[in-house]
Amino acid sequence: MSWLSTFIRPKINAFGNNTKDVPDNLWEKCPSCDGMLFHRDLKAAQYVCYHCDHHLRIDVIERLENLFDDGQFKEHAVRNVPIDPLKFKDKKKYADRLNDAQKKRGRKDAIVVAEGKIKGQSCMIAAFDFKFMGGSMGAGVGEGIVLAAEKAVKGNMPLMVIPSSGGARMQEAAISLMQMPRTTVAVEMVKDAGLPYIVLLTDPTTGGVSASFAMLGDIQIAEPGATIGFAGKRVIQETIREELPDGFQTAEYLLEHGVVDMVVARKDQPEKIGSIIDMLMNTNATPKGKGKKSTLKHDNDDATSVPLPDVARGGNQARLKAAAK
């Protein structure tokens, strides 16, 4: 062997091995402007691009921490549901896919039910975890929304759902589709109790989720740039054989066409949502006239029976939007 292979090469290899490994997750590229985002700065900005204001997807727990006062909330365990009742299998058993997702995400299904305060106002939230099988809706997710509705009625507080989903979970077939009417009934239970139902639409909200409870809010809020629709844009174009307009199925497009009430940046959501809840639930804001009786519990007051405004039951949307601006 020459001196190059016996002496020089080991020296070079030793020098290379002493270099510190650089983590591969320190930087993220914005999908909108291709700008490079440092992970600490991105987290501080609530995963909103500080070059173009594009709203990236955010982990469900971090979203809840950003919404609730001081990041504090109580999580409610979702009741158990039958696992893989259809014994579904494609390239992999559904039971195995579900088990892998549960181990990876540390929860039973793609839903988190949490209770806390937003700007001092109590609120029950059912938020989707898109990282859990694409936030798909099966029996477990339906059970979570039913649980959140029951807790909201029992605690006399508004219900807010934050969908982030590709739609119904195909591995549960008709069982997943039955969650559409089931969650709709749960929402109606909240409305019948005279309590507000708020929806915060995030990227993406599609399929059976958008075709059921996600579009039934007394007030519909969306994040900037969020994709919201039923079928995908390409599928629609191939079906109707027409070119769709720019921005189709985005939050801004839906706002322009009256599908959503407002588009609110992530950093402004706690203030905006808190003010809406305060207007709907605060007895001092109750206008004179007929309204459904409801018992409201205040931190510094005993329970009192007062009429709720009609808007809390889904009416008078114009007044609500004007007051929330």
C-alpha positions as a Markdown table, in Angstrom:
| # | Residue | x | y | z |
|---|---|---|---|---|
| 1 | Met | 0.0 | 0.0 | 0.0 |
| 2 | Ser | 1.1 | 3.5 | -0.7 |
| 3 | Trp | 1.5 | 6.2 | 2.0 |
| 4 | Leu | -1.6 | 7.8 | 0.6 |
| 5 | Ser | -3.9 | 4.9 | 1.7 |
| 6 | Thr | -2.0 | 4.0 | 4.9 |
| 7 | Phe | -1.5 | 7.5 | 6.3 |
| 8 | Ile | -3.3 | 10.3 | 4.5 |
| 9 | Arg | -6.7 | 8.6 | 4.1 |
| 10 | Pro | -7.1 | 7.6 | 7.8 |
| 11 | Lys | -6.2 | 11.2 | 8.8 |
| 12 | Ile | -8.9 | 12.6 | 6.4 |
| 13 | Asn | -11.5 | 10.1 | 7.6 |
| 14 | Ala | -10.7 | 10.9 | 11.3 |
| 15 | Phe | -11.1 | 14.6 | 10.6 |
| 16 | Gly | -14.5 | 14.0 | 8.9 |
| 17 | Asn | -15.8 | 11.8 | 11.7 |
| 18 | Asn | -15.0 | 14.6 | 14.3 |
| 19 | Thr | -17.4 | 17.0 | 12.6 |
| 20 | Lys | -20.7 | 17.4 | 14.5 |
| 21 | Asp | -23.9 | 16.0 | 13.0 |
| 22 | Val | -26.3 | 18.8 | 12.0 |
| 23 | Pro | -30.0 | 17.9 | 12.7 |
| 24 | Asp | -32.0 | 17.8 | 9.5 |
| 25 | Asn | -35.0 | 19.5 | 11.0 |
| 26 | Leu | -33.5 | 22.9 | 11.9 |
| 27 | Trp | -34.9 | 24.5 | 8.7 |
| 28 | Glu | -38.2 | 24.3 | 6.9 |
| 29 | Lys | -39.1 | 25.6 | 3.4 |
| 30 | Cys | -42.2 | 27.6 | 3.0 |
| 31 | Pro | -44.5 | 25.8 | 0.5 |
| 32 | Ser | -45.8 | 29.2 | -0.7 |
| 33 | Cys | -42.7 | 31.4 | -1.2 |
| 34 | Asp | -39.9 | 28.7 | -0.9 |
| 35 | Gly | -38.3 | 30.9 | 1.8 |
| 36 | Met | -36.2 | 29.1 | 4.4 |
| 37 | Leu | -37.6 | 29.2 | 7.9 |
| 38 | Phe | -35.5 | 28.5 | 11.1 |
| 39 | His | -37.4 | 26.2 | 13.4 |
| 40 | Arg | -37.2 | 28.4 | 16.5 |
| 41 | Asp | -38.3 | 31.5 | 14.6 |
| 42 | Leu | -41.1 | 29.5 | 12.9 |
| 43 | Lys | -42.4 | 28.2 | 16.2 |
| 44 | Ala | -42.3 | 31.7 | 17.7 |
| 45 | Ala | -44.4 | 32.9 | 14.8 |
| 46 | Gln | -47.0 | 30.1 | 15.4 |
| 47 | Tyr | -45.9 | 28.4 | 12.2 |
| 48 | Val | -46.7 | 31.4 | 10.0 |
| 49 | Cys | -44.1 | 32.2 | 7.3 |
| 50 | Tyr | -42.3 | 35.4 | 8.3 |
| 51 | His | -41.6 | 36.1 | 4.6 |
| 52 | Cys | -45.0 | 35.8 | 3.1 |
| 53 | Asp | -47.5 | 35.2 | 6.0 |
| 54 | His | -48.4 | 31.8 | 4.6 |
| 55 | His | -50.0 | 29.7 | 7.4 |
| 56 | Leu | -48.3 | 26.3 | 7.6 |
| 57 | Arg | -50.0 | 23.4 | 9.3 |
| 58 | Ile | -49.5 | 23.3 | 13.1 |
| 59 | Asp | -49.5 | 20.5 | 15.6 |
| 60 | Val | -52.9 | 20.1 | 17.3 |
| 61 | Ile | -51.5 | 20.5 | 20.8 |
| 62 | Glu | -49.5 | 23.7 | 19.9 |
| 63 | Arg | -52.6 | 25.1 | 18.3 |
| 64 | Leu | -54.6 | 24.6 | 21.5 |
| 65 | Glu | -51.8 | 26.1 | 23.6 |
| 66 | Asn | -51.9 | 29.2 | 21.3 |
| 67 | Leu | -55.6 | 29.5 | 21.6 |
| 68 | Phe | -56.2 | 28.9 | 25.3 |
| 69 | Asp | -55.2 | 31.5 | 28.0 |
| 70 | Asp | -51.6 | 30.8 | 29.2 |
| 71 | Gly | -51.6 | 27.6 | 27.1 |
| 72 | Gln | -53.6 | 25.9 | 29.9 |
| 73 | Phe | -56.4 | 23.4 | 29.1 |
| 74 | Lys | -57.9 | 20.2 | 30.4 |
| 75 | Glu | -58.0 | 17.3 | 27.9 |
| 76 | His | -60.9 | 14.9 | 28.1 |
| 77 | Ala | -60.3 | 11.3 | 27.2 |
| 78 | Val | -62.4 | 10.1 | 24.3 |
| 79 | Arg | -64.5 | 7.0 | 25.0 |
| 80 | Asn | -63.4 | 3.7 | 23.4 |
| 81 | Val | -65.0 | 2.5 | 20.2 |
| 82 | Pro | -64.8 | -0.9 | 18.5 |
| 83 | Ile | -61.5 | -1.3 | 16.7 |
| 84 | Asp | -61.6 | -2.5 | 13.1 |
| 85 | Pro | -65.1 | -4.1 | 13.2 |
| 86 | Leu | -65.0 | -4.7 | 9.4 |
| 87 | Lys | -61.6 | -6.5 | 9.6 |
| 88 | Phe | -60.5 | -4.2 | 6.7 |
| 89 | Lys | -57.2 | -5.0 | 4.9 |
| 90 | Asp | -55.5 | -3.5 | 1.8 |
| 91 | Lys | -51.7 | -3.6 | 1.6 |
| 92 | Lys | -51.8 | -3.6 | 5.4 |
| 93 | Lys | -54.4 | -4.5 | 8.1 |
| 94 | Tyr | -56.4 | -1.4 | 9.3 |
| 95 | Ala | -55.8 | -2.6 | 12.9 |
| 96 | Asp | -52.1 | -2.4 | 12.3 |
| 97 | Arg | -52.3 | 1.1 | 10.7 |
| 98 | Leu | -54.4 | 2.3 | 13.6 |
| 99 | Asn | -52.0 | 0.8 | 16.1 |
| 100 | Asp | -49.0 | 2.5 | 14.4 |
| 101 | Ala | -50.7 | 5.9 | 14.3 |
| 102 | Gln | -51.6 | 5.5 | 18.0 |
| 103 | Lys | -48.0 | 4.8 | 19.0 |
| 104 | Lys | -46.7 | 7.6 | 16.8 |
| 105 | Arg | -49.1 | 10.3 | 18.0 |
| 106 | Gly | -49.7 | 9.1 | 21.5 |
| 107 | Arg | -53.5 | 9.2 | 21.4 |
| 108 | Lys | -56.4 | 7.0 | 20.5 |
| 109 | Asp | -57.6 | 8.8 | 17.4 |
| 110 | Ala | -57.4 | 11.9 | 15.3 |
| 111 | Ile | -59.3 | 14.1 | 17.7 |
| 112 | Val | -58.5 | 16.0 | 20.9 |
| 113 | Val | -61.2 | 17.2 | 23.2 |
| 114 | Ala | -60.0 | 20.1 | 25.4 |
| 115 | Glu | -61.6 | 22.5 | 27.8 |
| 116 | Gly | -60.2 | 25.9 | 28.8 |
| 117 | Lys | -60.6 | 29.7 | 28.6 |
| 118 | Ile | -60.1 | 31.9 | 25.7 |
| 119 | Lys | -59.6 | 35.5 | 26.8 |
| 120 | Gly | -61.3 | 34.6 | 30.0 |
| 121 | Gln | -64.3 | 32.9 | 28.3 |
| 122 | Ser | -64.9 | 29.2 | 28.9 |
| 123 | Cys | -64.9 | 27.1 | 25.8 |
| 124 | Met | -65.0 | 23.4 | 24.8 |
| 125 | Ile | -62.9 | 22.5 | 21.7 |
| 126 | Ala | -62.8 | 19.4 | 19.6 |
| 127 | Ala | -59.6 | 19.8 | 17.4 |
| 128 | Phe | -58.4 | 17.4 | 14.7 |
| 129 | Asp | -54.9 | 16.0 | 14.5 |
| 130 | Phe | -54.0 | 15.9 | 10.8 |
| 131 | Lys | -50.9 | 13.9 | 11.5 |
| 132 | Phe | -53.1 | 11.0 | 12.7 |
| 133 | Met | -54.0 | 9.3 | 9.4 |
| 134 | Gly | -54.7 | 12.6 | 7.7 |
| 135 | Gly | -57.2 | 13.6 | 10.3 |
| 136 | Ser | -59.7 | 11.2 | 8.8 |
| 137 | Met | -63.1 | 10.8 | 10.5 |
| 138 | Gly | -64.0 | 7.4 | 11.8 |
| 139 | Ala | -66.0 | 6.2 | 14.8 |
| 140 | Gly | -63.4 | 7.5 | 17.2 |
| 141 | Val | -63.5 | 11.0 | 15.8 |
| 142 | Gly | -67.3 | 10.9 | 15.8 |
| 143 | Glu | -67.3 | 9.8 | 19.5 |
| 144 | Gly | -64.9 | 12.7 | 20.3 |
| 145 | Ile | -67.2 | 15.3 | 18.8 |
| 146 | Val | -70.3 | 13.8 | 20.6 |
| 147 | Leu | -68.3 | 13.9 | 23.8 |
| 148 | Ala | -67.3 | 17.6 | 23.3 |
| 149 | Ala | -71.0 | 18.5 | 22.6 |
| 150 | Glu | -72.1 | 16.7 | 25.7 |
| 151 | Lys | -69.5 | 18.4 | 27.8 |
| 152 | Ala | -70.3 | 21.8 | 26.3 |
| 153 | Val | -74.0 | 21.4 | 27.2 |
| 154 | Lys | -73.3 | 20.1 | 30.7 |
| 155 | Gly | -70.9 | 22.9 | 31.4 |
| 156 | Asn | -73.0 | 25.5 | 29.7 |
| 157 | Met | -70.3 | 26.7 | 27.4 |
| 158 | Pro | -69.8 | 27.2 | 23.7 |
| 159 | Leu | -68.5 | 24.4 | 21.5 |
| 160 | Met | -65.8 | 25.1 | 18.9 |
| 161 | Val | -64.6 | 22.5 | 16.4 |
| 162 | Ile | -61.3 | 22.9 | 14.5 |
| 163 | Pro | -61.4 | 20.5 | 11.6 |
| 164 | Ser | -58.2 | 19.5 | 9.7 |
| 165 | Ser | -59.1 | 16.5 | 7.7 |
| 166 | Gly | -59.1 | 14.7 | 4.4 |
| 167 | Gly | -62.6 | 13.4 | 5.1 |
| 168 | Ala | -64.2 | 10.1 | 6.1 |
| 169 | Arg | -61.9 | 7.2 | 6.9 |
| 170 | Met | -62.2 | 4.7 | 4.1 |
| 171 | Gln | -61.1 | 1.8 | 6.2 |
| 172 | Glu | -64.3 | 2.0 | 8.2 |
| 173 | Ala | -66.6 | 2.3 | 5.1 |
| 174 | Ala | -70.2 | 2.9 | 6.1 |
| 175 | Ile | -69.3 | 3.3 | 9.7 |
| 176 | Ser | -67.3 | 6.4 | 8.9 |
| 177 | Leu | -70.1 | 7.8 | 6.8 |
| 178 | Met | -72.5 | 7.4 | 9.7 |
| 179 | Gln | -70.4 | 9.8 | 11.7 |
| 180 | Met | -71.7 | 12.6 | 9.4 |
| 181 | Pro | -75.3 | 12.5 | 10.7 |
| 182 | Arg | -74.1 | 11.5 | 14.1 |
| 183 | Thr | -71.9 | 14.6 | 14.5 |
| 184 | Thr | -74.7 | 16.8 | 13.0 |
| 185 | Val | -77.0 | 15.6 | 15.7 |
| 186 | Ala | -74.4 | 16.4 | 18.3 |
| 187 | Val | -74.1 | 20.0 | 16.9 |
| 188 | Glu | -77.9 | 20.4 | 17.0 |
| 189 | Met | -77.9 | 19.3 | 20.6 |
| 190 | Val | -75.6 | 22.3 | 21.4 |
| 191 | Lys | -77.8 | 24.7 | 19.4 |
| 192 | Asp | -80.9 | 23.4 | 21.1 |
| 193 | Ala | -79.4 | 24.2 | 24.4 |
| 194 | Gly | -79.0 | 27.9 | 23.3 |
| 195 | Leu | -75.2 | 27.7 | 23.2 |
| 196 | Pro | -73.0 | 29.0 | 20.4 |
| 197 | Tyr | -71.4 | 26.6 | 18.0 |
| 198 | Ile | -68.2 | 28.0 | 16.3 |
| 199 | Val | -66.1 | 26.4 | 13.6 |
| 200 | Leu | -62.5 | 27.3 | 12.9 |
| 201 | Leu | -61.7 | 25.9 | 9.4 |
| 202 | Thr | -58.0 | 25.0 | 8.9 |
| 203 | Asp | -56.0 | 23.5 | 6.1 |
| 204 | Pro | -57.3 | 21.1 | 4.8 |
| 205 | Thr | -61.0 | 20.7 | 5.5 |
| 206 | Thr | -62.5 | 18.4 | 2.9 |
| 207 | Gly | -64.7 | 15.4 | 2.2 |
| 208 | Gly | -67.3 | 14.1 | 4.7 |
| 209 | Val | -66.0 | 16.5 | 7.3 |
| 210 | Ser | -66.8 | 19.6 | 5.2 |
| 211 | Ala | -70.1 | 17.9 | 4.2 |
| 212 | Ser | -71.4 | 17.7 | 7.8 |
| 213 | Phe | -70.6 | 19.5 | 11.0 |
| 214 | Ala | -67.8 | 21.7 | 9.6 |
| 215 | Met | -70.3 | 23.9 | 7.7 |
| 216 | Leu | -72.9 | 24.2 | 10.4 |
| 217 | Gly | -71.4 | 26.8 | 12.6 |
| 218 | Asp | -73.3 | 29.7 | 14.0 |
| 219 | Ile | -70.2 | 31.5 | 12.9 |
| 220 | Gln | -67.6 | 30.2 | 10.4 |
| 221 | Ile | -64.0 | 31.3 | 10.8 |
| 222 | Ala | -61.2 | 30.3 | 8.5 |
| 223 | Glu | -57.4 | 30.6 | 8.5 |
| 224 | Pro | -55.8 | 32.4 | 5.6 |
| 225 | Gly | -55.0 | 30.3 | 2.6 |
| 226 | Ala | -56.7 | 27.2 | 4.0 |
| 227 | Thr | -58.1 | 24.7 | 1.5 |
| 228 | Ile | -61.8 | 24.1 | 2.2 |
| 229 | Gly | -64.1 | 22.0 | 0.0 |
| 230 | Phe | -65.5 | 18.6 | -0.7 |
| 231 | Ala | -63.9 | 17.0 | -3.7 |
| 232 | Gly | -60.5 | 18.0 | -4.9 |
| 233 | Lys | -60.0 | 20.7 | -7.5 |
| 234 | Arg | -58.6 | 18.3 | -10.1 |
| 235 | Val | -61.6 | 15.9 | -9.7 |
| 236 | Ile | -64.0 | 18.8 | -10.1 |
| 237 | Gln | -62.3 | 20.1 | -13.3 |
| 238 | Glu | -62.3 | 16.6 | -14.8 |
| 239 | Thr | -66.0 | 16.2 | -14.0 |
| 240 | Ile | -67.3 | 19.5 | -15.3 |
| 241 | Arg | -64.6 | 19.9 | -17.9 |
| 242 | Glu | -64.1 | 23.5 | -17.1 |
| 243 | Glu | -61.2 | 25.5 | -15.8 |
| 244 | Leu | -61.8 | 26.6 | -12.2 |
| 245 | Pro | -61.0 | 30.2 | -11.1 |
| 246 | Asp | -57.8 | 31.1 | -9.3 |
| 247 | Gly | -58.0 | 30.7 | -5.6 |
| 248 | Phe | -60.8 | 28.2 | -5.8 |
| 249 | Gln | -61.5 | 26.4 | -2.5 |
| 250 | Thr | -59.3 | 28.8 | -0.5 |
| 251 | Ala | -60.5 | 30.6 | 2.6 |
| 252 | Glu | -60.4 | 33.9 | 0.8 |
| 253 | Tyr | -62.5 | 32.6 | -2.1 |
| 254 | Leu | -65.1 | 31.2 | 0.3 |
| 255 | Leu | -65.2 | 34.5 | 2.2 |
| 256 | Glu | -65.8 | 36.4 | -1.0 |
| 257 | His | -68.7 | 34.1 | -1.9 |
| 258 | Gly | -70.3 | 34.1 | 1.6 |
| 259 | Val | -69.4 | 30.6 | 2.7 |
| 260 | Val | -67.4 | 31.7 | 5.7 |
| 261 | Asp | -67.9 | 34.8 | 7.9 |
| 262 | Met | -64.3 | 35.9 | 8.4 |
| 263 | Val | -60.7 | 34.9 | 7.7 |
| 264 | Val | -58.6 | 35.5 | 10.8 |
| 265 | Ala | -54.8 | 35.2 | 11.1 |
| 266 | Arg | -53.5 | 32.7 | 13.6 |
| 267 | Lys | -52.1 | 35.3 | 15.9 |
| 268 | Asp | -55.4 | 37.2 | 16.1 |
| 269 | Gln | -57.6 | 34.1 | 16.7 |
| 270 | Pro | -57.7 | 34.2 | 20.5 |
| 271 | Glu | -58.7 | 37.8 | 20.7 |
| 272 | Lys | -61.3 | 37.5 | 17.9 |
| 273 | Ile | -62.8 | 34.2 | 19.2 |
| 274 | Gly | -62.8 | 35.5 | 22.8 |
| 275 | Ser | -64.7 | 38.6 | 21.8 |
| 276 | Ile | -67.3 | 36.5 | 19.9 |
| 277 | Ile | -67.8 | 34.2 | 22.9 |
| 278 | Asp | -68.0 | 37.2 | 25.2 |
| 279 | Met | -70.7 | 38.8 | 23.1 |
| 280 | Leu | -72.8 | 35.6 | 22.9 |
| 281 | Met | -72.4 | 34.5 | 26.5 |
| 282 | Asn | -72.1 | 37.6 | 28.5 |
| 283 | Thr | -75.4 | 38.6 | 30.2 |
| 284 | Asn | -74.5 | 42.3 | 29.9 |
| 285 | Ala | -74.5 | 41.9 | 26.1 |
| 286 | Thr | -78.0 | 40.3 | 26.1 |
| 287 | Pro | -80.4 | 42.6 | 24.1 |
| 288 | Lys | -84.0 | 43.1 | 25.2 |
| 289 | Gly | -86.6 | 41.0 | 23.6 |
| 290 | Lys | -87.5 | 37.4 | 23.3 |
| 291 | Gly | -84.8 | 34.8 | 23.6 |
| 292 | Lys | -84.3 | 31.2 | 24.8 |
| 293 | Lys | -83.8 | 30.9 | 28.6 |
| 294 | Ser | -80.4 | 29.7 | 29.7 |
| 295 | Thr | -78.5 | 29.5 | 32.9 |
| 296 | Leu | -75.2 | 31.2 | 32.7 |
| 297 | Lys | -72.5 | 30.8 | 35.4 |
| 298 | His | -70.1 | 33.6 | 36.0 |
| 299 | Asp | -66.8 | 33.5 | 37.9 |
| 300 | Asn | -68.0 | 36.3 | 40.3 |
| 301 | Asp | -71.7 | 35.7 | 40.3 |
| 302 | Asp | -74.3 | 33.1 | 41.1 |
| 303 | Ala | -76.1 | 31.3 | 38.3 |
| 304 | Thr | -78.8 | 33.5 | 36.8 |
| 305 | Ser | -81.5 | 32.8 | 34.3 |
| 306 | Val | -81.4 | 35.2 | 31.3 |
| 307 | Pro | -82.5 | 35.2 | 27.7 |
| 308 | Leu | -79.9 | 34.4 | 25.1 |
| 309 | Pro | -79.8 | 36.5 | 21.9 |
| 310 | Asp | -81.2 | 34.8 | 18.9 |
| 311 | Val | -77.8 | 34.8 | 17.3 |
| 312 | Ala | -76.6 | 32.2 | 19.8 |
| 313 | Arg | -79.1 | 29.8 | 18.1 |
| 314 | Gly | -77.9 | 30.5 | 14.6 |
| 315 | Gly | -79.9 | 33.5 | 13.7 |
| 316 | Asn | -79.1 | 37.2 | 13.0 |
| 317 | Gln | -75.8 | 36.4 | 11.3 |
| 318 | Ala | -75.5 | 40.0 | 10.0 |
| 319 | Arg | -75.6 | 41.4 | 13.6 |
| 320 | Leu | -73.0 | 38.8 | 14.7 |
| 321 | Lys | -70.6 | 39.6 | 11.9 |
| 322 | Ala | -70.9 | 43.3 | 12.4 |
| 323 | Ala | -70.3 | 43.0 | 16.1 |
| 324 | Ala | -67.3 | 40.7 | 15.7 |
| 325 | Lys | -65.4 | 43.1 | 13.3 |
